[in-house]
Amino acid sequence: MEDSEFSTLLCREDETCLMNQVEDDDEELESFYPFFVSENEDEYIENLVQKESYCFGSKGFVPFTHCSATSWFKAARLDSIDWIFNARAEFGFRLQTAYLSITYYDLFLSKRSIDDGKLWAFRLLSVACLSLAAKMEEIKVPSLSEFQVQDYDFEGRTIQRMELMVLSTLEWKLGSITPFSYLHNFVYKFCCECESRPKGLVSGAIRLIVAMTKEIDLIDTRPSVIAAAAILALVDGQLTRKLLELKISPISFWHSQDYEHIYSCYNLMQEIMERKDKTPPKFSLSSPNVLPTSSIDVLEISVGTKRRLSFSDSDDLSCPTKKIHLP
């Protein structure tokens, strides 16, 4: 890819833009606020953790700065996340829906790969993942023709085929756990000895969780770790490792390795909040002018290995049509 093309893809929005984007969603954010936590709630959380362990295994905490992904891939992922959250706002979807779609996106790319330079394929994947997440979470789901991306016209059948590819890759398992499921319980657990909960604690935690989508691959960090770190980052910004362990000690299902992961995530969230305080408002990302040259073809190889989403003229999946902007 030419340097000029890569530079247009570099995301000029960072996680602070996502935090600002959800500031008007107070009604949704406060709906996570807990009134009480019962013994049955503890059992519910334990069941969530068991399901989380099944879905995510023994994942720890891996920030993108430590990942081996190419710079182009990271930039394409950030561009996809921007589109997902902008589309979420346009359609009025819940934040849970957007987060879940990014989880599908990361899960898909952990099992299949897309060649660098094929930005349209990343865009198509983000459309399919958001559409699937909406079908899981929303009461009213837009038609596929309404899921449009700037500079590309994806046909409904093209999006549908990508949906099927995602479903097949994820083995039709779309009921993934998210950090939002833990918030009300963790607020109660971590703040039970506080005289008063910090104002805007739940909404602030949700904004941090949203911001983390740009910092980590969601399948590399367990949702319970992200949720705990978000609450703790807002409750006390000066926690040492030892003090953090004392704070989370009421949670019986965590062990020493989990403490380390939560503390690492906690520190990254502190950095995010510091950057937000120092970062001026930014303009929206302009879509890069990267056109597809052919249709998608899935190269099937043996089970258990990562499969490449390659591009072949022999496949009948329609390429998106470039939009023409008239003066």
C-alpha positions in Angstrom: 0.0 0.0 0.0 1.2 3.5 -0.8 2.2 5.7 2.1 -0.5 8.2 1.1 -3.2 5.5 1.3 -1.9 4.4 4.7 -1.9 7.9 6.0 -5.5 8.4 5.1 -6.4 5.2 7.0 -4.6 6.3 10.2 -7.4 7.0 12.7 -7.5 10.6 13.9 -10.0 9.7 16.6 -8.8 8.0 19.7 -10.6 6.4 22.6 -11.4 9.8 24.1 -13.7 10.5 21.2 -15.6 7.3 22.0 -15.9 8.5 25.7 -17.3 11.8 24.6 -19.6 10.2 22.1 -21.6 8.3 24.8 -21.9 11.3 27.2 -25.4 12.0 26.0 -26.6 8.4 26.7 -27.3 9.1 30.4 -30.6 7.2 30.5 -29.1 4.1 29.1 -26.0 4.3 31.3 -27.9 4.8 34.5 -30.0 1.8 33.7 -27.1 -0.3 34.8 -27.2 1.3 38.3 -27.8 -1.4 40.9 -30.5 -1.0 43.6 -29.5 -4.2 45.5 -27.5 -7.4 45.0 -28.9 -10.6 46.4 -27.4 -14.0 47.1 -29.0 -15.1 43.8 -27.1 -12.4 42.1 -23.8 -13.8 43.4 -24.8 -17.2 41.9 -25.6 -15.5 38.6 -22.2 -13.9 38.5 -20.5 -17.2 39.2 -22.4 -18.7 36.3 -21.3 -15.8 34.1 -17.7 -16.4 35.0 -18.0 -20.1 34.2 -19.4 -19.2 30.8 -16.7 -16.6 30.3 -14.0 -19.1 31.0 -15.6 -21.4 28.4 -15.7 -18.6 25.8 -12.4 -16.9 26.6 -10.3 -19.6 28.3 -7.6 -18.3 30.6 -7.1 -15.0 28.8 -5.2 -12.4 30.7 -4.6 -8.8 29.7 -2.9 -8.0 26.4 -2.8 -4.3 25.2 -2.4 -3.7 21.5 1.1 -2.2 22.1 2.2 -5.8 22.8 0.4 -7.4 19.8 2.1 -8.6 16.7 -0.6 -7.2 14.4 0.6 -4.9 11.6 0.2 -1.2 11.7 -2.2 -1.4 8.8 -4.3 -4.0 10.6 -4.5 -1.9 13.7 -5.5 1.2 11.8 -8.2 -0.8 9.9 -9.6 -2.1 13.1 -9.8 1.4 14.6 -11.5 2.6 11.5 -14.1 -0.3 11.9 -14.7 0.6 15.5 -15.3 4.2 14.6 -17.9 3.1 12.0 -19.6 0.7 14.5 -20.1 3.4 17.2 -21.2 6.0 14.7 -23.7 3.6 13.2 -24.8 2.7 16.7 -25.6 6.3 17.4 -27.4 6.7 14.1 -29.6 3.7 14.6 -30.1 4.3 18.3 -28.6 0.9 19.3 -27.6 0.1 22.9 -23.9 0.3 23.8 -24.0 -3.4 24.5 -24.9 -4.0 20.9 -21.8 -2.1 19.6 -19.5 -3.8 22.1 -20.8 -7.2 21.2 -20.3 -6.5 17.5 -16.6 -5.7 18.2 -16.3 -8.9 20.1 -17.6 -10.8 17.0 -15.2 -8.8 14.9 -12.2 -9.7 17.0 -13.3 -13.4 17.3 -13.7 -13.6 13.5 -10.2 -12.2 12.9 -8.7 -14.5 15.4 -9.7 -17.4 13.2 -9.6 -15.9 9.7 -7.3 -13.2 8.3 -7.8 -10.5 5.8 -5.0 -9.2 3.6 -3.6 -5.8 4.4 -4.9 -3.2 1.9 -8.4 -4.8 1.6 -10.1 -2.1 3.6 -13.4 -2.8 2.0 -13.4 -6.3 3.5 -12.8 -4.9 7.0 -15.7 -2.5 6.4 -17.9 -5.3 5.2 -17.0 -7.4 8.2 -17.9 -4.6 10.6 -21.3 -4.2 8.9 -22.0 -7.9 9.2 -20.9 -8.0 12.9 -23.1 -5.0 13.9 -26.1 -6.4 12.0 -25.7 -9.8 13.9 -25.3 -8.1 17.2 -28.4 -6.0 16.6 -30.4 -9.1 15.9 -29.2 -10.5 19.3 -29.8 -7.3 21.3 -32.2 -4.9 19.7 -36.0 -5.0 19.4 -36.1 -3.3 16.1 -33.4 -4.2 13.6 -32.8 -2.2 10.4 -32.8 -4.0 7.0 -29.5 -4.9 5.6 -29.8 -2.2 2.9 -29.8 0.4 5.7 -26.3 -0.6 6.9 -24.3 1.5 4.6 -20.7 2.6 4.9 -19.3 5.9 3.6 -17.7 5.4 0.1 -19.1 1.9 -0.3 -22.5 0.5 -1.5 -22.8 -3.1 -0.1 -25.7 -5.1 -1.5 -28.0 -6.8 0.9 -27.0 -10.2 -0.3 -23.3 -9.3 0.1 -23.8 -8.4 3.7 -25.9 -11.5 4.2 -23.2 -13.8 2.9 -20.7 -12.1 5.2 -23.1 -12.6 8.1 -23.2 -16.3 7.3 -19.4 -16.4 7.1 -19.2 -14.9 10.5 -21.8 -17.3 11.9 -19.9 -20.2 10.5 -16.6 -19.0 11.8 -18.0 -18.4 15.3 -19.8 -21.8 15.1 -23.1 -20.0 15.6 -22.2 -19.0 19.1 -23.2 -15.4 19.5 -24.1 -15.3 23.2 -20.8 -13.8 24.3 -20.3 -12.3 27.8 -19.6 -8.5 28.0 -18.3 -6.4 30.9 -21.7 -4.7 31.2 -23.1 -7.9 32.8 -20.8 -7.5 35.8 -21.1 -3.8 36.6 -24.0 -3.7 39.0 -22.6 -6.5 41.1 -19.1 -5.1 41.1 -20.3 -1.6 42.1 -22.0 -3.1 45.1 -19.0 -5.3 46.0 -16.3 -2.6 45.7 -18.3 0.2 47.1 -20.1 -1.5 50.0 -17.9 0.2 52.6 -18.0 3.6 50.9 -20.0 6.3 52.6 -21.3 7.3 49.2 -20.7 6.1 45.7 -18.8 8.4 43.4 -21.2 10.5 41.2 -21.6 9.0 37.7 -19.7 5.8 38.7 -21.7 3.5 36.4 -21.8 5.8 33.4 -18.1 6.6 33.8 -17.3 2.9 34.0 -19.3 2.2 30.8 -17.4 5.0 29.0 -14.1 3.4 30.1 -15.2 0.0 28.8 -16.2 1.6 25.5 -12.8 3.4 25.3 -11.0 0.1 25.9 -12.3 -1.3 22.6 -9.5 0.7 20.9 -6.8 -0.3 23.3 -7.2 -4.1 23.4 -8.3 -7.1 21.3 -11.5 -7.9 23.2 -10.9 -11.7 23.1 -7.5 -11.2 24.8 -8.9 -9.8 28.0 -11.7 -11.4 30.0 -14.9 -9.2 30.4 -14.9 -9.6 34.2 -11.3 -8.2 34.3 -12.3 -5.1 32.2 -15.5 -4.5 34.3 -13.6 -4.7 37.6 -10.8 -2.4 36.4 -13.3 0.2 35.2 -15.1 0.4 38.5 -11.8 0.5 40.5 -10.3 3.1 38.2 -13.1 5.5 39.1 -13.4 4.6 42.8 -9.8 5.2 43.5 -7.1 6.4 41.1 -4.2 5.8 43.5 -4.4 2.0 44.1 -1.3 0.0 44.5 -1.2 -3.7 43.6 -1.7 -4.6 47.3 -4.6 -2.2 47.9 -6.3 -3.4 44.7 -6.1 -7.0 45.9 -7.8 -5.9 49.2 -10.5 -4.1 47.2 -11.4 -7.2 45.1 -10.9 -9.8 47.8 -14.7 -10.1 48.3 -14.8 -11.8 44.8 -14.2 -15.4 45.5 -13.6 -16.7 42.0 -10.4 -14.6 41.3 -6.9 -15.7 42.0 -3.4 -14.1 42.0 -3.1 -14.2 38.3 -6.4 -12.5 37.9 -5.2 -9.8 40.3 -2.3 -9.0 38.0 -4.5 -8.8 34.9 -7.0 -6.5 36.7 -4.1 -4.3 37.9 -2.6 -4.0 34.4 -6.0 -3.1 33.0 -6.6 -0.6 35.8 -3.3 1.2 35.0 -4.2 1.4 31.3 -7.6 3.0 32.2 -5.8 5.5 34.4 -3.7 6.4 31.3 -6.9 6.7 29.2 -8.4 9.2 31.7 -5.2 11.2 31.8 -5.2 11.4 28.0 -8.8 12.4 27.9 -8.1 15.3 30.2 -5.2 16.5 28.0 -6.8 15.8 24.6 -8.6 18.6 22.7 -11.8 17.8 20.6 -11.0 16.0 17.4 -12.6 15.9 14.0 -14.3 12.7 12.6 -12.3 10.3 10.5 -12.5 10.8 6.7 -12.9 7.5 4.9 -9.9 6.4 2.9 -10.2 5.9 -0.8 -9.4 2.2 -1.0 -11.3 0.2 -3.5 -11.7 -3.6 -3.7 -10.3 -5.3 -6.8 -12.3 -8.6 -6.6 -14.8 -10.6 -4.7 -14.4 -12.6 -1.5 -13.4 -16.2 -1.7 -13.0 -18.3 1.4 -10.0 -20.6 1.2 -11.1 -23.7 3.2 -8.3 -25.5 4.9 -8.0 -27.9 7.7 -9.9 -27.4 10.9 -7.9 -25.8 13.8 -5.8 -23.5 11.6 -6.4 -19.9 10.9 -8.1 -19.4 7.5 -7.4 -16.5 5.2 -10.2 -14.4 3.8 -8.6 -14.0 0.4 -9.9 -12.5 -2.8 -10.6 -14.3 -6.1 -12.4 -13.3 -9.3 -14.0 -16.8 -9.4 -16.3 -16.1 -6.4 -19.7 -14.6 -7.0 -19.9 -12.5 -3.9 -20.6 -9.0 -5.1 -18.0 -6.3 -4.7 -19.2 -3.0 -3.2 -19.8 -0.2 -5.7 -17.8 2.9 -5.1 -20.1 5.9 -4.4 -19.7 8.8 -6.8 -19.9 12.2 -5.2 -21.2 14.8 -7.6 -20.1 18.5 -7.1 
